[in-house]
Amino acid sequence: MTNLDDILEHVGEFGVFQKRAFCLISLLSVAFAPIYVGIVFLGLIPEHRCRSPGVVELSHRCGWTLEEELNYTVPKGKANGETFTSQCMRYNVDWNATGLSCTNPLENITTSHGNHSDLLTTCQDGWIYDSSVQSIVSEFNLVCEDSWKLDGFQACVNAGCLLGSVFVGYMADRFGRKTSLLITTLITSISGVLVALAPNYLWSVIFRFIQGLVSKGSWTAGYILITELVGPGYRRTVAILYQGAFGVGLLVLNAAAYAIPHWRWLQLAVTLPTFLLLLYYWCIPESPRWLISQGQNGRAMDIVDDIAKKNGKVLPAHFESMNLKEENEEGEKLSPSLMDLVKTSQMRKHTFILMYNWFTSAIMYQGLIMYLGISGSNVYLDFFYSSLVEFPAAFILVLTTERVGRRYPWVASNLLAGVACLVSIFIPEYMHWLQITIACLGRLGVIMAFEMVCFVNTELYPTFLRNLGVMVCSSLCDLGGIIAPFVVYRLAEFWHELPLVIFTVVALIAAASVLFLPETKGRTLPETIDDVENFHQRHTGQIN
């Protein structure tokens, strides 16, 4: 029985039509980047100190410079042998008192109280922030005892992705890829604008959650649609390049953040253009594979005719009268269930290892980007270097996955990420160029591991269970994203390099776990659970 892949071999597996569709749909991947990692700039933590009533007047009366004002009126602390200005404590002093000296205003007060520490209190009158950057941190005072709210701002996006993946996936299977894509894109754009207009922290979190609820579904719908429009010979390459387009989104985000230092205007700048994606209604077709699965062969053949015309091909006459059949039709007669994922020994092994690797990839991918935001260096330049790594990662995978295989490049990717994080701990701050080089190598490993788990996941499950398996395993990706901001922002308060230690451990465990998975290069995709159980013995089932 003829299937769509047979027809695409004649009308073009990746011709002009598919290339144009790929360029258009890849804009979804570009638009997803500011949502997924925008916290780096939206939640940038500016230099800040407690607001102390009367200090400004005293400073003006004494003619202090800013440096002198900070030296006389802001408490100091020590960490790792270095003195730092306290950001969460201030002196409980009436700076309007007439008896204060301009050369040592605390002299008489500390004499009666013993030492400076006895005078400290919390920032009861708010904070003063570096005015060069306006972020959600400075606007909603997400510092000191409320610093955990910054973690929540990012975690709510991933929580939305976790909950939304189920119903958005159902929508794509029930109502079509294109319909799902358009609906989720519209909701993502509207909620993005509402984030910029949020009157307070609570509403910003609610709107960010809504963004997460549909934005990953929009990205996934685009991923599915473009891979279903091309022939099997180009499917893996297109999937990798679609993920590589995410790197373009990172560069756009970085440029916009550098030019627009106010978080509300930045949010609008990266959101408003996404309304143009609604033009997909006229620019891209529904997935012919989905139409065939719904028995709408007539509409599917109309799209195939259009593909042939745009590609300069002629659809052979004998295909016109043939009934199309989906290649996985037999598998779909089986009813998938969650128990199938852990029913047998090989299925359990694959499921747990894949779940862990999804978790590891997400927590390291988001975590390392967030770590840039607290590194204390030039966050825009560091983010730029980090973003550029997306492109060689995609290029390396395109070259190696069909030549070397999946397993060993995947292991090497995790090892590279883990070792880079470990080495970064011991690099002194004055060797910033080496820090950036090692950080980029770590990012390269994480990106490759992330992209690898995406398509290997589909190769390890039988046809009737493939969608469910990917959905369940990738849910750990969202869990990793929820945990990542807490790992970075909270643990760094105890020791700045502690997040890197965590990333090293999880990456090395992931590298070891991949060795227990079978190599899938050159093997026929499994159709049943029995095929999976015998997968490691099927070295002779070559498909390419």
C-alpha positions, 0 to 999 in steps of 0.5 A, spaced: 500 500 500 502 506 498 504 511 503 506 519 503 513 517 503 513 513 497 509 520 493 514 525 496 520 521 493 517 523 486 514 530 488 520 532 492 522 530 499 525 537 501 524 541 495 522 549 494 516 548 497 518 544 504 524 549 504 520 555 504 515 552 509 521 550 513 524 557 513 517 560 515 515 555 521 522 555 524 520 562 526 516 559 531 523 556 534 526 563 534 520 566 538 520 561 543 527 563 545 525 569 549 520 565 553 524 560 555 530 563 557 528 571 557 529 571 565 536 572 564 534 579 562 527 580 565 530 578 571 537 581 571 539 583 578 542 590 578 546 593 584 542 595 590 543 597 597 538 599 602 534 606 602 536 609 609 532 616 610 536 622 611 542 619 608 541 623 601 540 630 605 547 628 610 551 626 603 549 633 600 550 637 607 557 634 607 559 634 600 560 626 599 562 623 593 558 616 592 563 612 594 564 616 600 557 616 602 557 608 601 563 607 605 560 611 611 553 609 611 552 602 608 554 596 612 560 592 610 561 584 610 566 579 608 566 573 604 572 569 601 577 574 604 573 580 600 569 586 603 562 587 600 557 592 601 551 589 604 545 589 600 540 586 605 541 590 611 542 598 613 544 602 620 538 603 624 541 610 625 537 617 625 541 620 619 538 627 620 541 628 627 545 634 627 550 631 631 553 627 626 560 628 623 562 628 616 568 625 617 566 619 621 558 619 622 558 613 626 563 614 631 559 617 637 554 612 636 558 606 636 562 608 642 555 607 646 553 601 642 559 597 642 560 596 635 557 597 628 553 590 628 549 592 634 546 597 629 544 593 623 536 592 621 533 590 615 531 594 609 525 597 612 524 603 607 526 599 601 532 599 596 536 603 591 537 600 585 542 601 579 538 606 574 541 603 568 537 597 568 530 596 569 528 589 571 522 585 574 527 585 580 528 592 581 520 594 580 517 588 584 523 588 589 525 581 588 531 581 593 533 579 600 527 575 603 523 576 597 529 573 592 525 566 591 520 570 587 525 571 582 525 563 581 518 563 581 517 567 575 521 562 571 519 556 574 511 558 573 513 558 565 516 551 566 510 549 570 505 551 565 509 547 559 509 541 564 501 541 564 500 544 557 503 539 554 498 534 555 492 538 552 496 541 547 498 534 544 491 532 544 489 538 540 494 537 535 492 530 534 485 531 534 484 538 531 490 538 526 497 541 527 496 547 523 490 549 528 493 547 534 499 551 532 495 558 530 491 557 537 497 556 541 501 562 537 495 567 538 494 565 546 502 566 547 502 572 543 496 575 548 499 573 554 506 575 552 503 582 552 499 582 558 506 580 562 509 587 559 502 590 562 502 586 569 500 591 574 504 587 580 508 581 581 502 576 582 499 578 575 506 577 571 507 570 574 499 568 572 501 571 565 507 567 564 504 561 567 499 562 561 505 563 556 508 556 558 502 553 558 501 554 550 508 556 548 512 549 548 505 546 545 506 551 539 514 550 538 512 542 538 506 543 533 511 547 529 516 541 530 511 536 528 509 539 522 515 541 519 518 533 520 511 531 517 512 535 510 519 532 508 521 526 506 524 521 511 531 522 508 531 529 510 527 528 517 532 528 522 536 534 519 530 538 519 529 536 526 536 538 528 536 545 524 529 547 527 532 546 534 538 550 531 533 556 529 532 557 537 540 560 537 537 565 532 532 567 537 537 567 543 541 572 538 535 576 537 533 576 545 540 579 546 540 584 541 534 587 544 536 586 551 542 590 550 538 596 546 532 596 551 534 596 558 527 596 561 524 589 562 517 592 560 519 595 553 523 589 552 518 584 553 513 588 548 519 588 543 520 580 543 512 579 543 509 584 538 512 581 532 509 574 534 503 576 532 505 576 525 506 568 525 498 568 525 499 569 517 501 562 517 493 561 516 495 563 509 502 561 508 503 554 510 499 547 509 496 542 514 500 536 515 498 531 509 500 525 514 495 528 519 489 529 514 491 521 511 490 519 519 483 522 519 481 519 512 481 526 509 485 523 503 482 528 498 485 534 502 491 531 503 492 529 495 491 537 494 496 539 498 501 533 495 499 536 488 501 543 491 508 541 493 509 537 486 507 544 483 512 548 487 517 543 487 517 543 479 515 536 479 509 532 476 505 527 480 505 520 477 498 519 474 498 512 478 498 515 484 492 519 483 488 513 484 491 510 489 489 510 496 494 512 501 495 509 508 499 511 514 506 507 515 504 506 522 497 504 521 498 497 524 501 500 530 495 504 531 491 499 532 494 497 539 492 502 545 497 505 548 497 506 556 502 508 561 503 501 564 506 499 557 512 504 559 515 500 564 511 493 563 518 489 561 525 490 563 528 493 556 522 498 556 523 500 564 530 501 562 529 506 556 524 510 560 528 511 566 534 513 562 530 517 557 527 521 563 533 522 567 536 525 560 531 529 559 531 532 566 539 533 566 539 536 559 533 542 561 536 543 568 543 544 565 541 548 559 537 553 563 541 553 569 548 555 565 544 560 561 541 563 568 548 562 571 551 567 566 546 572 569 549 572 576 556 571 574 558 579 575 561 580 568 558 583 562 552 579 561 550 581 554 557 579 551 557 572 555 550 571 553 552 572 545 558 568 546 554 562 549 548 563 543 553 562 538 555 555 540 548 553 538 550 553 531 556 548 531 552 544 535 547 543 530 552 542 525 556 537 529 550 533 530 548 533 522 555 530 520 556 525 526 549 522 527 548 518 521 556 516 520 558 515 528 551 513 531 547 516 536 550 513 543 557 515 543 556 522 541 551 523 546 555 520 551 561 525 549 556 531 549 554 529 556 562 528 558 564 535 555 558 538 559 560 535 566 567 536 565 567 543 563 563 545 569 568 542 573 574 545 570 570 552 571 570 551 578 577 552 579 579 558 573 580 564 577 576 570 576 582 574 572 582 569 567 575 571 564 577 569 557 578 562 559 572 562 563 568 564 557 572 558 553 570 553 557 563 555 558 562 555 551 564 548 551 560 546 556 554 549 553 556 546 546 555 539 550 549 541 553 546 543 547 548 537 543 545 532 549 539 536 549 538 535 541 540 528 541 535 526 547 529 529 542 530 524 536 533 518 540 527 518 544 522 517 538 527 511 536 527 507 542 519 506 543 514 502 538 510 506 533 503 505 537 507 508 544 511 513 541 507 519 542 506 517 549 513 515 550 516 522 548 510 526 552 511 522 558 519 522 558 519 530 556 515 532 562 521 531 566 524 536 561 519 541 564 521 539 571 528 540 570 526 547 568 522 548 574 528 546 579 533 550 575 532 557 577 532 555 585 539 551 583 542 557 580 539 563 584 539 559 591 545 555 591 549 560 589 548 564 595 551 559 599 557 558 594 557 561 587 560 555 584 555 550 587 551 550 581 557 548 577 558 542 582 551 540 581 551 540 574 557 536 573 554 531 577 548 530 573 552 530 567 557 525 568 551 520 571 547 522 564 553 520 560 554 513 564 546 512 563 546 513 556 551 507 555 546 502 557 541 504 551 542 501 545 545 504 538 539 506 534 543 508 527 541 503 522 536 499 525 529 498 523 524 502 528 520 498 533 513 496 532 511 492 538 514 492 545 517 485 543 521 489 538 524 493 543 525 487 548 529 484 542 532 491 540 539 490 542 540 483 538 537 486 532 544 489 529 542 486 522 536 490 521 539 496 517 535 501 514 540 506 511 
